[in-house]
């Protein structure tokens, strides 16, 4: 029996042998596909259009889940339409609540938070802050 595993697909080749002279030999291939579901992300805060003081930062909280991966193993990234990728560290609790604070230049920013699972599937949410 041969097996291989790759990105949600399991392939098996099954062989059975009896008396080869009597044609008692059989082989069959079986492929089982387990499609990767995208993670989910829901914005907890801030509210769209909310304003913040420059030196206090913008607190961001999202709830993340994934059918295949534990929330603590999911990757999070923030993108600003003004500054591009925003470096930040996330704290993720056992229920999938992820929190961070980002420090931005003065102005209106459309922020997009993207969550990525171990198979590369993504989901995103956006908010505008000032």
C-alpha positions in Angstrom: 0.0 0.0 0.0 1.3 3.4 -0.9 0.1 6.7 0.7 0.8 10.3 0.2 -0.6 13.5 1.8 -0.7 16.9 0.2 -2.7 20.1 0.9 -6.0 18.5 2.0 -5.8 15.6 -0.4 -5.2 12.0 0.7 -4.4 9.4 -2.0 -4.4 5.7 -1.5 -3.5 2.9 -3.9 -4.9 -0.4 -2.7 -3.6 -3.7 -4.1 -4.9 -7.2 -3.5 -3.2 -10.3 -4.7 -4.3 -13.9 -4.9 -3.1 -16.4 -7.5 -1.7 -14.2 -10.3 -1.9 -17.2 -12.7 -5.7 -17.2 -12.2 -6.1 -13.4 -12.6 -6.7 -12.9 -8.9 -5.0 -9.5 -8.8 -6.7 -6.2 -8.3 -5.7 -2.5 -7.8 -7.7 0.6 -7.2 -6.8 4.2 -6.6 -8.9 6.2 -4.0 -8.6 10.0 -3.6 -10.2 11.7 -0.6 -10.2 15.5 -0.8 -10.8 17.6 2.3 -11.3 21.1 1.2 -9.8 23.9 3.3 -12.4 26.3 4.6 -11.4 29.9 4.9 -11.1 31.3 8.4 -13.6 33.9 9.6 -12.9 37.3 11.0 -15.3 39.7 12.7 -14.4 43.3 13.8 -15.1 43.9 17.5 -13.6 47.5 17.5 -13.0 50.2 16.7 -16.2 51.6 15.2 -16.1 52.8 11.7 -15.2 56.5 11.6 -14.0 56.6 15.2 -11.3 59.2 16.0 -8.3 58.7 18.3 -5.6 60.8 19.8 -2.3 60.7 18.0 0.0 59.3 20.8 -2.5 56.9 22.3 -2.7 54.5 19.3 -5.7 52.8 17.8 -6.9 49.7 19.7 -8.1 47.0 17.3 -10.0 43.8 18.3 -11.2 41.0 16.0 -12.7 37.6 16.6 -11.1 34.9 14.5 -12.0 31.3 13.9 -11.0 28.5 11.6 -12.5 25.0 11.1 -9.1 23.3 10.7 -6.7 25.5 12.8 -6.7 26.7 16.4 -7.1 30.5 16.6 -3.7 30.9 18.2 -2.0 29.5 15.1 -3.7 31.9 12.6 -1.7 34.7 11.1 -2.9 38.3 11.3 -1.8 41.4 9.3 -3.0 45.0 9.1 -2.8 47.1 6.0 -3.4 50.9 5.9 -4.3 52.7 2.7 -2.0 55.5 3.8 1.0 53.7 5.4 0.8 50.3 3.7 1.7 47.3 6.0 1.5 48.2 9.6 3.8 46.3 12.0 2.1 45.2 15.2 2.0 42.4 17.7 -1.3 40.5 18.4 -2.5 39.0 21.6 -4.9 36.1 21.0 -7.0 34.6 23.8 -8.3 31.0 23.9 -11.7 32.1 22.4 -10.2 33.6 19.3 -10.3 37.3 20.4 -7.3 39.0 18.9 -6.2 42.5 20.1 -3.5 44.9 19.2 -2.8 48.7 19.2 -1.4 50.4 16.1 0.2 53.8 15.9 -0.6 55.7 12.8 0.2 59.1 11.1 -2.4 61.9 11.5 -5.3 61.5 9.0 -8.0 59.2 7.9 -6.9 55.6 7.5 -8.8 52.7 5.9 -7.5 49.7 7.8 -7.8 46.1 6.5 -7.2 43.3 8.9 -6.4 39.9 7.1 -6.4 36.5 8.8 -4.6 33.6 7.1 -4.8 29.9 8.1 -2.1 27.2 7.8 -3.2 26.3 4.2 -3.1 29.9 3.0 -6.9 30.6 3.0 -7.7 34.2 4.0 -10.6 36.4 5.2 -10.5 40.1 5.9 -12.4 43.0 7.5 -12.0 46.7 7.2 -12.6 49.8 9.2 -12.0 53.6 8.7 -10.4 55.5 11.6 -9.0 59.0 12.1 
